[in-house]
């Protein structure tokens, strides 16, 4: 396994304990990333830590500070953080089990693969994993990750476990603060029926491999064009807002387009537009 573990410690269920490691389950390394460049020199900008009085300083010499009042800080170095040791710093203690649908999806956060360390802990890990699978429950525990104690949810996946960090309750905003101002509009029954049929025509199995980041692809196209000396313009037209007066007509057209293939309708619209253009000039 080439990846480096994000966290190493123990997984504990009552008196059963085994050493485990957490690995980040997602990656963003394939995304297009940019550096800050000085356009006058084409040099990459280096962010140098600077003290307003002493000038540039080495990053390795810096410590962290918590501001208790204006320009007054309580300082922390690495040793101070090491002293703040909870049980969850090195142990994931499973405290309860819940049904998956009991956890609001707003709380699910970053996923990590949980893998047993080689050795005698593999059997204990298998006991915890198989008992969770038999119960069909999600395990809830805590761990300290990146200087924060996080509540996590663990679920069985194949031969291992996946741990999802859960957002704290005070991190999730109340939906009513945003939805209360939505006007109370009762949708037309016939329009809803047509829209429901459109949804039925677009039903499919979820396949994440079919998703492509078109914005990322467009950036790569622009990069290639700029390398060749072109401007590399990549543009898409803005969609028009739905006209409330024509909403029923738009739904019916969408229903026909979904059934017969919406892509085939586009050329017909372009042809119609070209035919009308000369007529307008004669009238003028």
C-alpha positions in Angstrom: 0.0 0.0 0.0 1.7 3.2 -1.2 -0.4 5.7 0.6 0.6 7.0 3.9 -1.9 6.7 6.8 -3.7 9.8 7.9 -4.1 8.4 11.5 -2.9 5.4 13.4 -4.2 4.0 16.6 -6.6 1.4 17.9 -10.2 0.4 17.2 -12.1 -0.6 20.4 -15.4 -2.3 20.9 -15.9 -2.9 24.6 -12.9 -5.1 25.6 -12.0 -6.1 22.0 -9.2 -3.9 20.6 -7.1 -3.9 17.5 -4.5 -1.6 15.9 -5.8 0.2 12.8 -4.8 2.9 10.3 -7.0 5.4 8.5 -6.3 6.3 4.9 -8.0 9.2 3.0 -10.6 7.7 0.7 -10.6 10.5 -1.8 -8.1 12.3 -3.9 -8.0 15.7 -5.7 -4.5 15.3 -7.2 -5.9 15.0 -10.7 -7.6 18.5 -10.6 -6.1 21.4 -12.4 -4.2 23.6 -10.0 -2.5 27.0 -10.5 0.4 29.0 -9.0 0.5 32.7 -8.5 2.8 34.3 -11.2 4.2 37.8 -11.6 3.2 38.6 -15.2 6.0 41.1 -15.5 8.8 38.6 -14.8 6.8 35.3 -15.2 8.3 34.2 -11.9 6.3 32.1 -9.5 5.5 34.0 -6.3 6.8 32.5 -3.0 4.8 33.2 0.1 7.5 34.1 2.7 6.4 34.4 6.4 7.2 38.0 7.4 7.2 39.7 10.8 6.3 43.4 10.4 9.2 44.3 12.7 11.8 41.6 12.2 11.2 40.9 8.5 11.2 37.4 6.9 11.3 34.5 9.3 11.7 30.7 9.0 8.4 28.9 9.0 9.9 26.1 11.1 10.6 28.7 13.9 6.9 29.8 14.1 4.4 28.7 16.8 0.6 29.0 16.9 -1.2 31.6 18.9 -4.8 32.0 20.1 -5.9 35.6 20.2 -7.5 36.3 23.6 -7.7 40.1 23.0 -6.5 42.6 20.5 -2.9 41.8 19.6 -2.6 39.5 22.7 -2.0 35.8 22.1 -1.6 32.6 24.1 1.2 30.7 22.4 1.2 26.9 21.6 4.1 24.8 20.2 4.1 21.1 19.2 4.8 19.9 22.7 1.8 21.8 24.1 -0.5 20.0 21.6 1.0 16.7 22.6 0.1 17.3 26.2 -3.6 17.6 25.3 -4.2 13.9 25.0 -7.7 12.4 25.1 -8.5 8.7 24.8 -9.7 9.5 21.3 -6.2 10.8 20.4 -5.1 7.2 19.8 -8.2 5.1 20.2 -11.5 5.0 18.3 -13.9 3.8 21.0 -17.2 2.6 19.5 -19.8 3.9 21.9 -23.1 3.1 20.2 -24.7 1.7 17.1 -27.5 3.4 15.0 -29.4 2.8 11.8 -27.9 4.6 8.8 -31.1 6.6 8.0 -31.0 8.1 11.5 -28.0 10.2 10.5 -29.0 13.3 8.5 -27.0 13.5 5.3 -26.0 17.1 6.2 -23.7 15.6 8.9 -21.8 13.2 6.7 -18.3 14.6 5.9 -15.0 13.2 4.8 -14.5 9.4 4.2 -11.5 7.3 5.4 -10.6 3.7 4.8 -10.0 1.8 8.1 -7.5 -1.0 7.7 -6.1 -3.3 10.4 -2.4 -3.3 11.0 -0.7 -6.5 10.2 -0.3 -9.0 13.0 -2.5 -10.3 15.7 -5.0 -7.5 15.4 -6.4 -8.8 12.2 -8.6 -11.4 13.9 -10.0 -8.8 16.4 -10.7 -6.5 13.4 -12.6 -9.3 11.7 -14.7 -9.9 14.8 -15.7 -6.2 15.0 -16.3 -6.0 11.2 -18.4 -9.2 10.9 -20.5 -8.4 14.0 -21.3 -5.0 12.6 -22.3 -6.6 9.3 -24.5 -9.1 11.1 -26.2 -6.3 13.1 -26.6 -4.1 10.0 -25.8 -1.0 12.0 -23.6 2.0 11.8 -21.0 2.4 14.6 -20.5 5.8 16.2 -17.2 6.7 17.8 -14.7 9.6 18.3 -11.2 10.3 17.4 -8.8 13.3 17.4 -7.9 14.1 13.8 -5.8 17.2 12.8 -6.0 18.8 16.2 -9.8 18.3 16.5 -11.9 15.7 18.1 -14.4 14.5 15.6 -17.4 12.2 15.9 -17.2 9.5 13.2 -19.5 6.9 11.7 -18.1 3.5 10.7 -19.7 1.2 8.2 -18.7 -2.2 6.7 -17.3 -2.1 3.2 -15.9 -5.4 1.8 -13.1 -6.7 3.9 -12.6 -3.3 5.7 -14.4 -0.4 7.3 -15.1 3.1 6.1 -15.1 5.9 8.7 -16.9 9.1 7.9 -16.2 12.2 10.0 -19.4 13.8 11.1 -20.0 17.5 11.3 -20.7 18.9 14.7 -24.3 20.0 15.4 -23.3 23.7 15.6 -21.6 23.4 12.2 -24.8 22.6 10.4 -27.0 25.6 9.7 -30.7 25.5 10.3 -32.5 25.0 6.9 -35.5 27.1 8.1 -33.2 30.2 8.1 -33.0 29.8 4.4 -36.3 28.1 3.4 -38.7 30.3 5.4 -38.6 33.0 2.8 -39.6 30.7 -0.1 -43.1 31.8 -1.2 -45.9 29.3 -0.6 -46.8 28.5 -4.2 -49.1 25.5 -4.9 -47.9 23.9 -8.2 -50.5 23.2 -10.9 -51.6 19.6 -10.7 -51.3 19.0 -14.5 -47.8 20.5 -14.6 -46.6 18.3 -11.7 -48.0 15.3 -13.6 -46.0 16.1 -16.7 -42.9 16.9 -14.7 -43.3 13.5 -12.9 -43.4 11.8 -16.3 -40.3 13.6 -17.4 -38.5 12.3 -14.2 -39.7 8.8 -15.0 -38.1 9.0 -18.5 -34.8 10.1 -17.0 -34.6 7.4 -14.4 -31.2 5.6 -14.4 -28.8 3.7 -12.1 -26.3 5.9 -10.4 -22.9 5.4 -12.0 -20.2 7.9 -10.7 -17.8 6.8 -13.4 -20.0 8.5 -16.0 -19.4 11.9 -14.4 -16.7 14.1 -16.0 -15.6 17.4 -14.6 -16.3 19.5 -17.7 -15.0 22.7 -16.1 -11.7 20.9 -15.4 -11.7 19.6 -19.0 -12.4 23.2 -20.3 -9.5 24.5 -18.3 -7.2 21.9 -19.8 -8.4 22.8 -23.3 -7.7 26.5 -22.6 -4.2 25.6 -21.2 -3.4 23.7 -24.5 -4.7 26.5 -26.6 -2.6 29.1 -24.7 0.5 26.9 -25.1 0.0 27.1 -28.9 -0.4 30.8 -28.7 -4.2 31.1 -29.0 -6.6 32.9 -26.6 -8.1 29.6 -25.6 -11.7 30.9 -25.2 -14.2 28.3 -23.9 -17.7 29.7 -23.5 -21.2 28.4 -23.0 -24.4 30.4 -23.5 -26.3 31.3 -20.3 -29.7 29.6 -20.1 -32.8 31.7 -20.2 -35.0 32.0 -17.2 -38.2 30.0 -17.5 -41.1 32.2 -18.5 -44.0 31.5 -16.1 -46.5 32.2 -18.9 -44.9 29.4 -21.1 -44.2 27.0 -18.3 -46.8 24.5 -19.4 -45.6 24.7 -23.0 -42.0 24.2 -21.8 -43.0 21.1 -19.8 -44.8 19.6 -22.7 -41.9 20.3 -25.0 -39.5 18.8 -22.4 -41.7 15.7 -22.2 -41.6 15.2 -26.0 -37.8 15.9 -26.1 -37.1 13.4 -23.3 -39.1 10.7 -25.2 -37.8 11.4 -28.6 -34.3 12.6 -27.8 -33.8 16.2 -27.0 -30.6 16.5 -29.0 -32.5 16.0 -32.3 -34.7 19.0 -31.6 -31.8 21.5 -31.6 -31.1 21.6 -35.4 -34.7 22.3 -36.1 -34.7 25.4 -33.9 -31.6 26.7 -35.6 -33.1 26.2 -39.1 -36.3 28.0 -38.1 -34.2 31.0 -36.8 -32.4 31.3 -40.1 -35.6 31.3 -42.1 -37.1 34.1 -40.1 -34.0 36.4 -40.4 -34.5 37.4 -44.1 -38.2 38.2 -43.5 -37.3 40.7 -40.8 -34.9 42.5 -43.1 -37.5 42.8 -45.9 -40.0 44.2 -43.4 -37.4 46.8 -42.3 
